[in-house]
Amino acid sequence: MAAQQAFYPIGTPGKPWGPQEVAAWRARQVRQRSYASEVALRIDALRSRYDVSEYGMLEYAPDRYPLYVLRSQSWNDELPTMIVTGGVHGYETSGVQGALQFLERDAGRFLDRINLVAVPCVSPWGFERIHRWNPDALDPNRSFRAHSPAPESAALWKLLSPLADVALMHIDLHETTDTDESEFRPALAARDGKDYAPGTIPDGFYLCADSARPEPAFQQAVIAAVAKVTHIAPADPDGTIIGSPVVAPGVIEYACRELGLCAGITNARYRTTTEVYPDSPRATPAQCNDAQAAAVRAAIEYALTHA
């Protein structure tokens, strides 16, 4: 029998990675952009408008990354609490840029009616290296649970857990790129010692609702708002998006808490995860940022109206 051909340059087919393979993978990662200048500097410019603080520090020698949260300056326990997160996967640029754009341009219109908690970049190491994982080859968006092995996830879990029964809405901003198929899914299969099965990349914006509380009218309100900015991803011929059944135009469902996804940290009534496709010939990076900001606005407006 012929030897199995490797589909990824690290590891042995059929064998999960150990520390040696993780170290080899980490050595391949190169800083490609600056968290300090592209994220932290923009957050610093917002200090006059928000309560900006550090909720943690990532120590990845020789690098150190302060983790920032922005809150309403006039916190009022009588107002509903809304959470916006981005950059859980550091390579998903519009998640970070869309969150910052919302804070810079849009959030002011809501601050007298809500308590806002915003974390624009959960995974700065991944942001700089344009990668999905952290340095230990862990996916932060499969690691949101108590005693998480991923420091990024553990820090956000600690920050948001006190709001578990307080938050009304949580929107987590993500995107899908062509590198999902060229790099990240092959790397995942290699890391776990599994066969790589090529998949499809949805062309357009879609949402992942929490199957534990899908709130379909909320999801559709966000889709309707984003459809004015960019196109909504159609279902594949089998009626799925990334293998999950489409339950409404542009909407699939995941078990967020069970899978350790960011949107499952709290018990917010309204929660969703966005996905947009910047590599589409029908969209631009600016359009994707606009779509993320539109999704946040629509999510807050719906939650306020139906609280």
N, C-alpha and C positions, 0 to 999 in steps of 0.2 A: 504494500500500500504506500502511495506517495505521501511524503511528509506534508502536513497541513501548512499552507502558505500564510505567512504573517500578513495582517492587514494594517498593522501599526508598527512603527519602528522601535517600540519599547516592549519588552516582555516576551514570553513564550506562549504561543497559541494554546488556549485551554487551561492556562495556569494563572490564577490571580496574582496581581503584583504584591511584592513584599517591599520592605524598606529600600532595597537596592534599586528597584525599578522606579519607585516614587522619587528617589534622589536623582536618578537619571532624567526623569521627566522634568523635575524642577530645574535642573541645570539647563534645559532647553528654553526656559521662559525668559524673555528679555523685556525690560521696561521699555514701553513705546510711547507713553505719555505721562503727564505729571498730575497726580492727585492734588498736590499743593497749589498749582497754578490754575488748573481747570475746574477744581471743585472747592477746595478750602478757601481760596481767594474770593470766590463768588459768595460763599457762605459768610465770610468775614464782612463783606460789603452789606449784608443784610442785618447786621447787629442792631442797627437803630430801629428796625421794624419788628424784630422777633427776639425772644429770649433764646440765645444761642449758647449751648453748653456741650461739653464732652461727656459722652456716656460710656466711654471705654477707650482703651489704647491697645492697638495690635502690635505685638513685638515679634517681628520677623527679621531677625538679625541679617544684615546690619540696619534694616529699615524699621521705623516706628511710624505708625499711622494713628493719629487721633480720630476718633469716631464722633461725628457731630449730629446733634438733634436740635431742631428749631421748634420752638413752642410759641403759642400766643403769649404776648406780654401781659395781657389782662385776662388771666385765667379765671373762669367763673364756673363753679361747680354746677350751676343751674343750666348751663349750656351743653349741648351735645358735643361729644368728643369725636373728632375725625382724624384718621391716621393715613399718612401718605408715605410710602417707602419706595426707594429706587436703588438700582445698582446692587441688588442681591447677587446677581451674576454680573461681575464687573465688566465683562465685554459688551454688555447690552447697553450701548451708549445712550439711546433715547430714554431709557429708564432714568438715568442720572440727569441728563440734560432736560428732559421733560419735567421732572420734579423741580429742578432749579428754575425753569421757565415759569412754572406755575407760581412758585414763591415770589419771583420777581415781578410778575405781571398781573396775576389773577387773584392771589389769596386775599389781598387787602379788602376786596368786596365782601368777604365772608367773615372777617375777624370779629365783627360785632355780634355775630350770631352763633359762632362755634368756638370750641377749644381745638386748636390745630396742633398736631404732633407730626413733624415731617423729618424723615431721615433720607436725604437724597442719595447717599452712597454707602450702602451697607458693607461692601467688599472692596476697599481701596487697593489692596494688593492685586486683585483680579482686574480692577479698573486700569491700573497702570500697565499690566501685561496683556490686556485685552483677552482675558481668559475666564472661563466659566467657574473654575475651581479655585480653592485656596492653595497655599504652598504644600499642603499635605495631600493634595489630590482629592480633597473632599468637596462635594457640591454643597454650598451653604443652603441651597433651597431644597435639600433633602435632610436638613439637619436641625430644624427648629423644634427643639424639645428640651426638657429639663436635662441638665448635665450633658449638653451637646459637646461632641468632640471638636466641632468647628468653632474657633473663638469668635468669628463674626456673628454666627448664629446665636451663640451663648450670650453675647453682649446684647443683641437686640431682644432676645427672649427675656433677659433680666429687665431691660428698659420697658418693654411693653406688657409684660405679664401683670403688673399692678393695674393695668387698664383692661384686663380680660373681661370684666363684667361692666365696664364703664363705656368702652368705645361703642359708638353706633355704626361707624363705617371705617373700613380699612381697604384701601386700594394699593396694590403692589404692582409696580411698573416694570414690565419686561419687554424684550423683543427677541425675534428669531432671525438668524442670519444664515447665509449660505455655509458658513463655517460649522454650523451644527452638523452637517453631513460630511464635510471634508475633514473636520478635526474632532469635534467634541463627542459625537456619538461613536466614532471608531475608538477614540481614547477610552470612553466609558466601557465599551465591550472588552478592550484589551485589559484595562485595569481589573475588571471583574472576572477575567478568564472565560468570557463568553464569545460565541460567534457573533460577528457583526452582520446585521441585516439592514441593508440600505432602506431609508424611509423617504418620506416626502416633506417638503417645506411649504407651509401654507403661504399663499401669495395674498397678503393683506392683513388687516387687523382682526383679532378675535379676542374673546375673553374666556378665562377658565373660572367658572363658578365653583363654589364649595358644595359638593354633593350633600353635605350634612345640613346645609341651609342655602339652597340655590337662589331664592328670591328672583324668579324669572323676570318679573316686571322691572326690577332694578337693573338687571343685566341688559335688558332690551333698551332701557332709557339711555344707558351708556353707549350701546351700539348705535342708536339713532343719532346721538350727538356726534360721535366720531365719524359716522358716514358722511357728514357734511364737510369733513376735512380730508379723509382718505378712504380708500375702498375697503370693504369688509371681505375677509377671506371666505371663499366658497368651500363647501364640503368636497372631499374627494369623491370619486365615483361610488365608493362603498358607503357614503353617508357619514364619514368620519373626518375629523381633523386631528392630525398626529395620532391616529389610531383610536381616538375616543369618539363615541357617537355625538353628532351635532344635535343638541336638544332644542335649539332655536337658531335663527340666522346668526352666525358668528359666535356661537356660545357652545362650549363643552363643559364638562364637570369633572373635577378631581376630588378625592377625599383628602382635603388639605391637612387636617390634623394628623391623620394616619400616615401620610406620606412625608410629614415634616416640612410642609411648605409654609412660607412666610405668612400667607393670608390666613393660616389657621392658628396663629399665635393667640389671638383674642377670640371672644365669643361675639364679636360685632355682628349685629343683625345683617348688615349689608357689607359683603366682602367679595372681592374679585381680584383676579390677576389679569393684567393686560398683556397682549402680545402684538407686536407690529413688525413689519418686514421691510427694513431699510434697503435691502438689495433688490427689491422689486423694481422693474422698469417703469412702474406706474407711481412710484413714490420717491421723494427726496428725503435726506436726513432732516431737513427743516420741517417738512410735512409730518414726519414721524414724531418729532418733538411736539409739534402742534397737536397731533392726535393724542399724545399722552396727556398734555395739559387739558385738552377738551374732555378726555375721559375723567380726569380728576374733578373738573368743574361739574360735569354732569352727575357724577357720583355724589358729590356734596349736595348739589341742588335737590336731587331725588331724596336723599336721606333727610334733608331738612323738611321737605314737603310732606314726607310720609312718616316722620318721627312719631 
